[in-house]
Amino acid sequence: MLAHHDLSLLLLIALAGLYAGTQNTLAGGGSFITFPALLLAGLNPLAANITSTVALFPNQITSSLAGRRLAGGVEGMSLGKLFGLSVAGGIVGAVLLLETPATFFARLVPWLVLFATAVFAWGSFRKKSSDGGHAIPLKLLAAAQFLIGVYGGYFGGGIGFLMLAALTLAGQQVRMATATKNILAMAMNASAVVLFVFSSQVDWLAALALAIGGIGGAFVGNWLVHRLPEKLMRKLVVLVGIVLTIWLFLR
């Protein structure tokens, strides 16, 4: 795949990474930008998903480090246990993805994007409780976090809001839940990336362009975080998800 990339295409991929990194910092949903960008660049859906996951990982590390002091566990379950569940789930999801034929994944992608868009929209625009909501049983939280990890390792779109919902229902304040889910998202993607780097589906030149753009986007996002309405960015993500879903079902 590398031989088919010219400089102008790599620049467009880097710009997509820049926007995605900025979007991740402000509101999340960067994969909704990078995934279609890689599809348009000629990658098959499986390669686009794997390459996007690898390329956005440095951006996730930055987000995790920035909010590490606010992160924590819930009563009866430490951050370490949640971290372990996320890693385990991420490994299972990544193995499932690597064992999925590209043709099967191509048929599955429209439904995954539809699901992720719905989750993102619900998480973005639902009325949020400031007191952390009502606690849920720890076994249910553990099962939910593991399954979110599996989904994160397999596809990942919307995992932030799935975790935010689970953590706030488990009793965390929204601010703490946001920092915690960033670390847990990094954990599940780290386990996936470890497996993906050995996959022939990774387009390393495209991944490098995306990663450079994503790192730049982290700095841009930090500068814009207090200057742009967050709802505007989230509406753009939902719009991209809807358009992408329709396009994937029709293509």
C-alpha positions as CSV (number, residue, x, y, z in Angstrom):
1,M,0.0,0.0,0.0
2,L,2.9,2.4,0.7
3,A,3.8,2.8,-3.0
4,H,0.4,4.2,-3.8
5,H,0.7,7.3,-1.5
6,D,1.9,10.5,-2.9
7,L,2.9,13.6,-0.9
8,S,-0.5,15.4,-1.5
9,L,-2.4,12.4,-0.2
10,L,-0.2,12.1,2.9
11,L,-0.7,15.8,3.6
12,L,-4.5,15.3,3.5
13,I,-4.2,12.3,5.8
14,A,-2.1,14.4,8.2
15,L,-4.7,17.2,8.1
16,A,-7.3,14.6,9.0
17,G,-5.1,13.5,11.9
18,L,-4.8,17.1,13.0
19,Y,-8.5,17.6,13.0
20,A,-9.1,14.2,14.7
21,G,-6.5,15.0,17.4
22,T,-8.1,18.3,18.0
23,Q,-11.6,16.7,18.1
24,N,-10.4,14.1,20.6
25,T,-9.0,16.7,22.9
26,L,-12.2,18.8,22.8
27,A,-14.9,16.2,22.7
28,G,-13.8,12.9,21.4
29,G,-14.7,11.0,18.2
30,G,-11.5,11.5,16.3
31,S,-11.9,8.0,14.7
32,F,-15.0,9.3,12.9
33,I,-12.6,11.5,11.0
34,T,-9.6,9.3,10.5
35,F,-11.5,6.1,9.5
36,P,-13.3,7.7,6.5
37,A,-10.2,9.6,5.5
38,L,-8.3,6.3,5.2
39,L,-11.1,4.7,3.3
40,L,-11.0,7.5,0.8
41,A,-7.3,7.1,0.6
42,G,-7.9,3.6,-0.7
43,L,-7.5,1.4,2.3
44,N,-9.9,-1.4,2.9
45,P,-12.2,-1.1,6.0
46,L,-10.1,-3.6,8.1
47,A,-6.8,-1.8,7.2
48,A,-8.3,1.6,7.8
49,N,-9.6,0.6,11.3
50,I,-6.3,-1.0,12.3
51,T,-4.1,1.9,10.9
52,S,-6.4,4.5,12.6
53,T,-6.1,2.8,16.0
54,V,-2.3,2.6,15.8
55,A,-1.9,6.2,14.5
56,L,-4.2,7.8,17.2
57,F,-2.5,6.0,20.1
58,P,0.1,8.8,20.8
59,N,-2.8,11.3,21.1
60,Q,-4.4,9.1,23.7
61,I,-1.2,8.8,25.7
62,T,-1.1,12.6,25.8
63,S,-4.7,12.9,27.0
64,S,-4.1,10.2,29.7
65,L,-1.0,11.9,31.1
66,A,-2.7,15.3,31.2
67,G,-5.6,14.0,33.4
68,R,-3.9,11.3,35.4
69,R,-4.2,13.2,38.7
70,L,-8.0,13.4,38.4
71,A,-8.5,9.7,37.5
72,G,-9.4,7.0,40.0
73,G,-11.5,3.9,40.8
74,V,-15.0,3.6,42.3
75,E,-15.9,2.4,45.8
76,G,-15.0,-1.3,45.9
77,M,-13.1,-1.3,42.6
78,S,-9.7,0.3,42.1
79,L,-8.4,2.1,39.0
80,G,-5.9,-0.8,38.7
81,K,-8.7,-3.4,38.4
82,L,-10.6,-1.2,35.9
83,F,-7.3,-0.9,34.0
84,G,-6.8,-4.7,34.0
85,L,-10.3,-5.3,32.7
86,S,-9.7,-2.7,29.9
87,V,-6.5,-4.4,28.8
88,A,-8.0,-7.9,28.8
89,G,-11.0,-6.7,26.8
90,G,-8.9,-4.8,24.4
91,I,-6.8,-7.9,23.7
92,V,-9.9,-10.1,23.1
93,G,-11.3,-7.4,20.7
94,A,-8.0,-7.0,18.8
95,V,-7.7,-10.8,18.3
96,L,-11.2,-11.0,17.1
97,L,-10.5,-8.2,14.6
98,L,-7.3,-9.8,13.3
99,E,-9.2,-13.0,12.8
100,T,-12.0,-11.3,10.9
101,P,-11.8,-11.5,7.1
102,A,-11.7,-8.1,5.5
103,T,-14.8,-8.8,3.5
104,F,-16.8,-9.7,6.6
105,F,-15.6,-6.6,8.4
106,A,-16.6,-4.5,5.4
107,R,-20.2,-5.7,5.8
108,L,-20.1,-5.2,9.6
109,V,-18.6,-1.7,9.5
110,P,-21.8,0.3,8.6
111,W,-23.6,-1.2,11.6
112,L,-20.6,-0.5,13.9
113,V,-20.5,3.1,12.8
114,L,-24.3,3.5,13.2
115,F,-24.0,2.1,16.7
116,A,-21.0,4.3,17.6
117,T,-22.7,7.4,16.2
118,A,-25.8,6.7,18.3
119,V,-23.7,6.2,21.4
120,F,-21.7,9.4,20.7
121,A,-24.9,11.4,20.2
122,W,-26.5,10.0,23.3
123,G,-23.4,10.7,25.4
124,S,-22.9,14.1,24.0
125,F,-26.4,15.5,24.3
126,R,-28.1,13.7,27.1
127,K,-28.8,15.6,30.3
128,K,-25.9,14.8,32.5
129,S,-26.1,14.5,36.3
130,S,-23.6,16.6,38.3
131,D,-23.8,14.3,41.3
132,G,-22.5,11.2,39.6
133,G,-25.9,9.5,39.2
134,H,-26.9,6.2,40.9
135,A,-24.5,3.5,41.8
136,I,-24.6,0.2,39.9
137,P,-23.4,-3.2,41.2
138,L,-19.7,-3.7,40.9
139,K,-20.1,-7.0,39.0
140,L,-22.2,-5.2,36.4
141,L,-19.6,-2.4,36.1
142,A,-16.8,-5.0,35.7
143,A,-18.7,-6.9,33.0
144,A,-19.6,-3.6,31.3
145,Q,-16.0,-2.4,31.3
146,F,-14.7,-5.7,29.9
147,L,-17.2,-5.7,27.1
148,I,-16.4,-2.1,26.3
149,G,-12.8,-3.2,26.2
150,V,-13.7,-5.9,23.7
151,Y,-15.6,-3.4,21.6
152,G,-12.7,-0.9,21.9
153,G,-10.2,-3.4,20.7
154,Y,-12.4,-4.4,17.8
155,F,-13.7,-1.0,16.6
156,G,-13.6,1.6,19.3
157,G,-16.0,4.3,18.0
158,G,-17.9,5.8,20.9
159,I,-16.1,3.9,23.7
160,G,-15.4,7.1,25.6
161,F,-19.1,7.8,26.1
162,L,-19.9,4.2,26.9
163,M,-17.3,4.4,29.7
164,L,-18.4,7.8,30.8
165,A,-22.0,6.5,31.2
166,A,-20.8,3.4,33.2
167,L,-18.4,5.3,35.5
168,T,-20.9,8.0,36.3
169,L,-23.6,5.4,37.0
170,A,-21.1,3.7,39.3
171,G,-20.8,6.9,41.3
172,Q,-17.9,9.0,39.9
173,Q,-18.2,12.7,39.4
174,V,-18.3,13.7,35.7
175,R,-14.9,15.4,35.9
176,M,-13.3,12.4,37.5
177,A,-15.0,10.0,35.1
178,T,-13.7,11.9,32.1
179,A,-10.1,11.6,33.3
180,T,-10.6,7.9,34.2
181,K,-12.1,6.9,30.9
182,N,-9.2,8.6,29.0
183,I,-6.8,6.3,30.9
184,L,-8.9,3.2,30.4
185,A,-9.3,4.0,26.7
186,M,-5.6,4.2,26.4
187,A,-5.2,0.9,28.2
188,M,-7.6,-1.0,25.9
189,N,-6.1,0.5,22.8
190,A,-2.5,-0.1,24.1
191,S,-3.3,-3.9,24.2
192,A,-4.8,-3.7,20.7
193,V,-1.8,-1.7,19.3
194,V,0.7,-4.3,20.6
195,L,-1.0,-6.9,18.5
196,F,-1.8,-4.6,15.5
197,V,1.9,-3.5,15.0
198,F,2.6,-7.1,13.8
199,S,-0.3,-7.0,11.3
200,S,0.2,-6.7,7.6
201,Q,-2.9,-4.5,7.5
202,V,-1.1,-1.5,9.0
203,D,-0.2,1.1,6.4
204,W,2.8,2.6,8.2
205,L,3.2,5.6,6.0
206,A,-0.4,6.6,6.4
207,A,-0.2,5.9,10.2
208,L,2.9,8.1,10.5
209,A,1.1,11.0,8.7
210,L,-2.0,10.5,10.9
211,A,0.1,10.3,14.1
212,I,2.0,13.5,13.3
213,G,-1.3,15.3,12.6
214,G,-2.8,13.8,15.8
215,I,0.0,15.0,18.0
216,G,-0.3,18.5,16.5
217,G,-4.1,18.3,17.1
218,A,-3.5,17.6,20.8
219,F,-1.7,21.0,21.1
220,V,-4.3,22.8,19.0
221,G,-7.1,21.2,21.0
222,N,-5.5,22.3,24.3
223,W,-5.3,25.9,22.9
224,L,-8.9,25.8,21.7
225,V,-10.5,24.0,24.6
226,H,-11.5,27.3,26.3
227,R,-12.3,29.2,23.0
228,L,-14.7,27.0,21.0
229,P,-18.2,25.8,22.1
230,E,-17.8,22.1,22.8
231,K,-21.4,21.4,21.6
232,L,-20.5,22.8,18.2
233,M,-17.6,20.3,17.9
234,R,-19.8,17.4,19.1
235,K,-22.5,18.3,16.6
236,L,-19.9,18.1,13.8
237,V,-18.9,14.7,15.0
238,V,-22.5,13.4,14.9
239,L,-23.0,14.9,11.5
240,V,-19.8,13.1,10.2
241,G,-21.1,9.9,11.8
242,I,-24.5,10.1,10.1
243,V,-23.0,11.0,6.7
244,L,-20.4,8.2,7.0
245,T,-23.1,5.6,8.1
246,I,-25.3,6.5,5.0
247,W,-22.3,6.4,2.7
248,L,-21.1,3.0,4.0
249,F,-24.6,1.5,3.6
250,L,-24.9,2.8,0.1
251,R,-21.3,2.0,-1.2
